[in-house]
Amino acid sequence: MKTFKEDFIKVYHSERGILVLMIFNLLSSIALLVFSLIHLNPNSSVVKIGYGDIGGYHDGTWVDMLTFPLLAVIFGAFHSLLALRIFHKRGGGMAKFFLITTTALIASTFLVLLRLLGEG
């Protein structure tokens, strides 16, 4: 835990771009968490949970939609800590690449959730 604190202080003082990306990832994952929890809809018995090219949309229960809040927590908390670890081991460039990739994953998760909610 001591290395995370030291790495965070080093990022704060020298690598402001990584800090901005970490804050943006945290805020966008919180937005994904709130949005996915608001649209969870536990009263419905059948919801659209996925899309396949051959079979179209797949039906499931609302419990299957808990993957979206779980992804939001993973993207927000775990990926920020993982970015600090990557910064410590590989440097700032690789940490920025990782955080930009995580931002793209959050955006694509929003897109999938919006498409599933539109069909349901």
Secondary structure, 3 states (H helix, E strand, C coil): CHHHHHHHHHHHHHCHHHHHHHHHHHHHHHHHHHHHHHCCCCCCCCEEEEEECCCEEEEECHHHHHHHHHHHHHHHHHHHHHHHHHHHHHCHHHHHHHHHHHHHHHHHHHHHHHHHHHHC
